[in-house]
C-alpha cells in the first residue's frame, strides 16, 4: 500500500492544492443562499415551497453550467478555465451586494451563484491530472474535498448576515475569492493528460450507458450532499426552532463529515475498489434517510445527518475513482456531465422537502423518496458491475493495467 508521501511524489501537489482551494471557495459561494436561507425567508416572508425553490435554483444553474465549462476547459486548458470562472464569480458577487433587494432578484442571484457550482469537473480533473491511474482516486478525493466549502458557508455566512446584513455577505465572498484566484495563477500547472480530440470524441461519454449509470449514482451521493447542505439550515431552523446562527453550526457538523470522508472514500476505492465502496455507501444512505423519518430529537437528528453525510461523501470519492478509469482521456468532460446530472438531483431535493413540509406538515416524505431511489440505484449497481468488471475495471472496481480507447466502449489491456 503506497504511503501518502509516495502518492504525492507521483503527481504535482501544488496543482492539487490549487484545485482543492478553487473548488472549496467556489462551493462555498455556490451554497451561499442555502446558508442564508432563514434570513432570506424571513425578509420576504416566503412559503416553504418558495424557500425550497430559492435554495434549489443555484444548484440547478450550477448543474447546467458544468458541462459547458468542461467543454471549454478541453480547449483553453483547465487552469485557464478556472481563472476565467473565478474572475466572473467576483463580478457576480458585486452584483449581489449592489443590486439584490427583492425576491425576484434573489432568484436572479441564484442563477449567478450557479457559476461557482460549475467548477466541479474542472477542479477534479485539474487536481488529478498529474497523477497515475492507481492514485487518481485519492487525488480526486483531495480535490473533491473542496465541497468542504459548505462548511465555510454555513459557519461564516449566518454570523456575517446577522451582523452586517445578508446582502453584504456577497461582498465579503467576492473579496475572499481573490485568494484561490491568486493561488491558481501562481501555483497551478496544466496537466499533461489532455489529448487533442474532435468535439465528438470529447462528448462521447454522453452516448454511453455507463455515463448515465454513473450519473444516477451521483444523484444519490452528490445530489444528496449538496441538496441537504443547502436545505439543512432551513430544516434545523423550522423543525427545532433554533436560531439562524445555530442552524448554520449544526449544518456545519454534518457538512464537515461529508467533505472529509470524501478523501477517505477515494483512498479506500483505490485499494478495495470503487464498486465495493459504493455498495456499502448506498446501504448506509438508505438506512440514515429512513431513520430520519421518525423525527428524532435534535441531538440524534444531528448525529444521523453526520452519518448520512459521511456515507454520501465517501460515495462521491468512490465514484470519481472510477471516472478516470472509464474515461482516461476526457475526464474533465465526463466528470462535468456526471456532475451536472448529479447536481440536478440536489436541485430536486430542496423542492421535494419544501413541498413535503407545505402540504403534509412534515419533511418525512422527502426522506422516504430519496431512500427509495437509493434502493433502486443499489439494485442497478449490482447488475451494472457484471458488465464493468473485466471490461474496463478490475474486481470490486479496482484499477486495471490498461486504458480505454478514446470515444469507444473497448478496453485496451496494457502490454508488457
Buried (B, 14 or more C-beta within 10 A) or exposed (E): EBEEEEBBEBBBBBBBBBBBBBBBBBBBBBBBBBBBBBBBBEBBEBEBBBBBBBBBBBBBBBBBBBBEBBBBBBEEBBBBBBBBBBEBBBEBBBBBBEEBEEBEBBBBBBBBBBBBBBBBBBBBBBBBBBBEBBBBBBBBBBBBBBBBBBBBBBBBBBBBBBEEBBBBBBBBBBEBBEEBBEBBEEBBEBBEBBEEBEEEBBBBBEEBEBBBBBBBBBBBBBBBBBBBBBBBBBBBBBBBEBEBBBBBBBBBBBBBBBBBBBBBBBBBBBBBBBBBBBBBBBBBBBBBBBBBBEEEEBEEBBBBBBBBBBBBBBBBBBBBBBBBBBBBBBBBBBBBBBBBBBBBBBBBBBBBBBBBBBEEEEBBBBBBBBBEBBBEBBEEBEEBBEEBBEBBBBEBBBBBEBBBBBBEBEBEEEEE
